[in-house]
Amino acid sequence: MATNLKRTTIFLTPEQHEGLRRLAFEQRTSMAKLLRDAALEILEDEEDIQQGLKALSAEEGTITWKQYQQRRQKREQRSEL
């Protein structure tokens, strides 16, 4: 575990707190570790989303819908011959 941690405060409903406490007990870990793991998961998901959006915005190697239709039509015409 990292030794350089920052303290933060969150507010949970009694039900959320009890559920987290039970889960930590069942997994033999701390509530803090479960929360850190959940936060890490969210951050990694956001990074994946940003990388995916960046990749989708790259136009190199892509064609327009009209170009695709024209190429497909040409292939279909060749196969009819």
trRosetta pair geometry for C-beta under 8 A, 3 or more apart (Angstrom, degrees):
i j d omega theta_ij theta_ji phi_ij phi_ji
1 33 7.9 -83 -107 -102 127 106
2 5 6.0 127 97 -62 99 84
10 35 7.3 -169 20 -148 148 145
12 16 3.9 -131 -172 91 104 118
12 17 4.4 137 101 -58 128 82
12 20 6.8 -69 -147 7 165 138
13 16 4.6 95 49 6 78 102
13 17 6.9 -144 89 -5 40 87
14 17 5.7 -56 -146 38 31 113
14 18 6.2 29 157 -17 66 108
15 18 5.9 -56 -145 38 29 108
15 19 6.2 28 157 -17 64 109
16 19 5.8 -57 -146 39 29 111
16 20 6.2 26 157 -16 65 109
17 20 5.9 -59 -147 39 27 108
17 21 6.1 29 154 -22 64 109
18 21 5.6 -52 -143 36 30 114
18 22 6.3 29 157 -17 64 105
19 22 5.9 -55 -147 37 29 109
19 23 6.3 28 155 -18 64 108
20 23 5.7 -55 -145 38 31 111
20 24 6.2 34 155 -21 65 106
20 31 5.1 70 143 -136 110 105
20 34 6.2 176 -158 89 93 146
20 35 7.5 27 -154 -58 137 94
21 24 5.8 -55 -149 35 28 112
21 25 6.5 29 152 -19 62 107
21 31 6.1 -25 -89 -77 55 123
22 25 5.6 -55 -151 36 32 113
22 26 6.3 30 154 -18 67 106
23 26 5.7 -54 -145 38 32 110
23 27 6.1 12 161 -3 67 112
23 34 6.3 96 107 -116 117 158
24 27 6.2 -66 -141 49 26 98
24 29 5.5 -105 -152 81 73 69
24 30 5.8 -2 -158 -180 129 16
24 31 4.6 -71 -55 -67 154 60
24 33 7.5 124 -127 52 103 94
24 34 5.6 -109 -82 -18 90 133
25 28 7.4 20 -179 -75 30 41
27 34 7.3 118 57 -79 145 111
29 33 4.7 -94 166 70 116 138
29 34 6.4 130 102 -47 120 86
30 33 4.6 102 58 2 84 98
30 34 7.2 -144 97 -2 50 83
31 34 5.7 -54 -154 36 36 113
31 35 6.4 33 151 -17 67 107
32 35 5.8 -58 -150 39 31 110
32 36 6.3 32 153 -20 67 105
33 36 5.6 -51 -143 37 33 111
33 37 6.2 35 155 -20 65 105
34 37 5.8 -54 -148 36 29 112
34 38 6.4 29 153 -19 63 106
35 38 5.6 -52 -145 36 33 112
35 39 6.3 34 154 -19 65 104
36 39 5.7 -55 -148 37 31 111
36 40 6.3 34 153 -21 65 106
37 40 5.7 -53 -148 35 30 113
37 41 6.4 36 151 -23 63 104
38 41 5.6 -50 -151 31 32 116
38 42 6.7 33 151 -18 63 103
39 42 5.7 -53 -153 34 34 112
39 43 6.4 31 152 -17 66 107
40 43 5.7 -56 -147 39 33 110
40 44 6.2 31 156 -17 67 107
41 44 5.9 -56 -145 39 27 109
41 45 6.3 30 155 -21 63 107
42 45 5.7 -55 -148 35 29 113
42 46 6.4 29 154 -19 63 106
43 46 5.8 -54 -149 35 31 112
43 47 6.5 33 152 -19 64 104
44 47 5.6 -52 -148 35 34 113
44 48 6.4 36 152 -19 65 104
45 48 5.6 -54 -150 36 32 112
45 49 6.4 35 151 -21 65 104
46 49 5.5 -50 -148 33 33 114
46 50 6.4 33 154 -18 65 104
47 50 5.8 -54 -149 36 31 110
47 51 6.4 29 154 -16 65 107
48 51 5.8 -56 -147 39 31 110
48 52 6.2 32 154 -20 65 108
49 52 5.7 -57 -148 37 29 112
49 53 6.3 28 155 -18 65 106
50 53 5.8 -53 -146 36 31 110
50 54 6.4 34 153 -21 63 105
51 54 5.6 -53 -148 35 32 114
51 55 6.4 32 153 -19 65 105
52 55 5.7 -54 -148 36 32 110
52 56 6.3 31 154 -19 65 106
53 56 5.6 -54 -145 37 32 112
53 57 6.4 30 156 -20 65 107
54 57 5.9 -60 -150 35 29 109
54 58 7.1 40 149 -33 61 97
55 58 5.8 -44 -158 13 36 115
58 61 7.9 19 129 38 103 98
58 62 7.7 140 111 -16 66 121
59 62 5.2 -97 -162 41 54 119
63 67 4.0 -114 176 90 111 133
63 68 5.5 138 103 -55 118 79
63 71 7.5 19 144 -7 166 138
64 67 4.6 100 53 5 77 101
64 68 7.0 -136 97 -5 43 86
65 68 5.6 -53 -151 35 33 115
65 69 6.4 33 152 -19 66 104
66 69 5.8 -53 -149 35 32 111
66 70 6.4 32 153 -19 64 105
67 70 5.8 -55 -148 36 32 111
67 71 6.3 29 155 -17 66 107
68 71 5.9 -58 -148 38 29 108
68 72 6.2 27 156 -18 65 109
69 72 5.7 -56 -145 38 29 111
69 73 6.2 32 155 -22 65 106
70 73 5.7 -54 -147 35 29 112
70 74 6.5 30 154 -19 63 105
71 74 5.7 -54 -151 35 32 112
71 75 6.5 31 152 -18 65 105
72 75 5.7 -54 -150 36 33 111
72 76 6.3 32 153 -19 66 106
73 76 5.7 -54 -147 37 31 111
73 77 6.4 34 153 -21 64 105
74 77 5.7 -54 -148 34 31 112
74 78 6.5 32 153 -20 65 105
75 78 5.7 -54 -149 35 33 111
75 79 6.5 28 155 -17 65 107
76 79 5.8 -56 -147 37 32 108
76 80 6.6 35 152 -25 64 105
77 80 5.8 -55 -153 29 33 113
77 81 7.3 39 151 -29 62 97
78 81 6.0 -47 -161 17 37 112
